[in-house]
Amino acid sequence: MMSMLLAIPGLAMLIVGAEMLVKGASRMALAAGVTPLVIGLTVVAMGTSAPEMAVSLGATLKGNPDVAMGNVVGSNIFNVLLILGISALITPLLVARQIVRIDAPIFVAVALLSWWMAQDGQLSRREGLILLAGWVGYTLLTVKLGRRDAAGESNPNKSAKRVTLAGTIAAVCLVAVGLGVLVLGARWMVEGSVTLAKLLGVSDLVISLTIVAAGTSLPEVATTLLAAARGQRDIAVGNVMGSNLFNVLGIGGVCAAAAPGGGLSVADGLTSFDLPVMVAAAVACLPVFFTGHRITRWEGALLLGYYAVYVACLILDAMHHPERWMLDVAMLIFILPLTVLVLTATVFRTLRANRRTT
């Protein structure tokens, strides 16, 4: 009963922690001389992915690679389809030019690379080190571009704002405390929700596929939704995109490098279904982001619909339903490719309309 009551303060802590994190990230960007997008792609992304790192690395060291890799891939699908979908329904999200030109294509390349690496059923230690090197290189590139963009956006009013050492320390502390409150709030929220679900008669299967699976992504949910509502849309979209890249490059790299036996084994189900879904979600981001550099409400609803179908596939698979394969085939062969084609056509229509206008 006590753990069930933790859900309410856990939810409150998610909101408070997200508020502190968004404010601290904005002030940190000003203090560091970079754009808020850079902080969203790096500091906020790594901070909100701390639960994923803890779960995946712990599972790897305990010899449970399915949980480690499943958490990385599932979190990425959750981030793109559910978090961006809900955020876009709340308010259409403006997408920074850097994400359209650099970060989204890198995410597609990284998703394809991880899928290719997993084809032999394992992420070797060498491949893990390659992924880690990719994260370091991406972070350095992001900071460099952020400093250049911040310098280009400078004006007399902005340059007049001097950031004191005390202000910088306060911003860092706000981010650190906000992250701590977020992680603790997510843990309490999951524990309370699981207890409540069991009291209501919900099976362990459904609980594991929904509440527990989404639990490690609760910091991303709270931060992205609050940032979108507060108008900090660079932090909102940057948090999701940065978290996805950190999940594959950072967490996947660490787990593969630290796995006993020289590598992290990858289940056939991940290679044949979940990783292709992650790649398809990454590819779908390109036309979605490109159309007007924003995620509209109808596009957000589309992403949410995909997540509902994906969860349905997971539930049918866990129940060993004989007709489950039909839904898998429909999603991988018909639904996702058709949407990519529709969104691509929308891109071309947008380009033609812009050319006529100019």
Number of C-alpha atoms within 10 A of each C-alpha: 9 9 15 19 16 19 23 14 14 24 20 16 23 29 21 18 26 27 21 22 30 26 17 24 27 20 22 26 21 20 19 16 18 22 23 24 28 29 29 30 29 23 19 29 27 24 23 29 29 20 21 21 24 14 16 26 24 16 19 24 14 12 16 16 24 17 18 28 28 19 24 23 25 19 26 29 24 27 25 24 26 24 27 28 27 19 26 23 18 15 17 19 26 20 22 17 12 16 23 20 13 12 21 22 16 17 24 20 15 20 27 19 14 21 20 14 17 21 15 13 16 17 26 23 21 14 20 28 20 14 26 22 15 19 21 14 11 20 18 13 13 21 20 13 16 22 17 14 16 17 14 9 10 12 9 7 7 10 10 9 10 10 15 10 10 9 14 18 13 15 23 18 16 22 27 20 15 28 25 20 23 32 25 16 26 26 23 24 26 25 21 21 23 22 19 17 16 13 12 9 8 13 11 12 11 17 18 13 15 15 17 16 18 21 23 24 25 26 32 27 26 24 31 29 24 22 23 23 15 13 13 23 25 23 28 34 28 27 31 27 27 29 30 30 29 29 27 27 26 24 30 29 27 21 28 30 23 19 24 14 12 15 21 29 22 21 16 13 11 21 19 13 16 20 24 17 24 25 23 20 24 25 21 23 23 23 22 23 24 22 20 14 17 17 25 22 18 13 19 25 19 15 24 21 14 20 21 13 16 20 15 16 20 18 17 16 15 13 12 11 11 9 10 17 14 10 16 21 12 12 19 17 11 11 15 18 15 13 15 19 13 12 21 18 13 16 19 13 13 15 15 12 11 10 9 8 7 6
